[in-house]
Amino acid sequence: MDWIRGALVWLISRKRRWHGLMAGCLLWILWMLFGFWAVLGLVILAAAGYAAGRVMEERQSWKEIVDKLLSERYGE
């Protein structure tokens, strides 16, 4: 378990550009293994899960979020 903690500490101490590089390499590997559409579906589902988790964390309602997004986009 100590090596996992050490790896996480090492990862967190890296700059953000390295996090982006590692994420890009991981996406490329997934793309090569499973194909474009499977990886695209995975990314979309992961983004939807992240958004749903954030809404539940902040105890917001979906109606407020949609209203905020649409009002900013259409300039009410």
C-alpha positions, -999 to 999 in steps of 0.1 A, spaced: 0 0 0 29 24 6 39 22 -31 4 33 -40 6 63 -17 40 71 -30 28 70 -66 -2 93 -57 21 118 -40 44 117 -70 15 122 -94 0 151 -74 33 169 -72 36 170 -110 26 201 -129 -8 202 -146 8 199 -181 21 165 -171 -14 155 -160 -27 165 -194 0 146 -211 -7 114 -191 -45 118 -198 -38 122 -235 -16 91 -236 -42 71 -217 -69 82 -242 -47 72 -271 -41 38 -256 -78 33 -250 -85 44 -286 -60 19 -300 -74 -9 -279 -112 -3 -283 -117 20 -312 -128 56 -317 -165 53 -310 -161 32 -279 -136 58 -264 -159 87 -275 -188 70 -257 -166 65 -226 -156 101 -226 -192 113 -229 -204 90 -202 -175 100 -179 -183 137 -185 -220 131 -177 -211 112 -146 -188 140 -135 -215 166 -141 -241 146 -122 -218 141 -93 -210 178 -91 -246 187 -92 -253 162 -63 -223 175 -44 -234 211 -45 -271 201 -40 -282 221 -70 -313 215 -90 -311 206 -127 -336 233 -136 -313 260 -121 -283 247 -141 -302 246 -174 -316 281 -168 -281 294 -160 -266 278 -191 -293 290 -214 -295 325 -200 -257 330 -205 -258 316 -240 -288 334 -253 -282 367 -234 -315 372 -215 
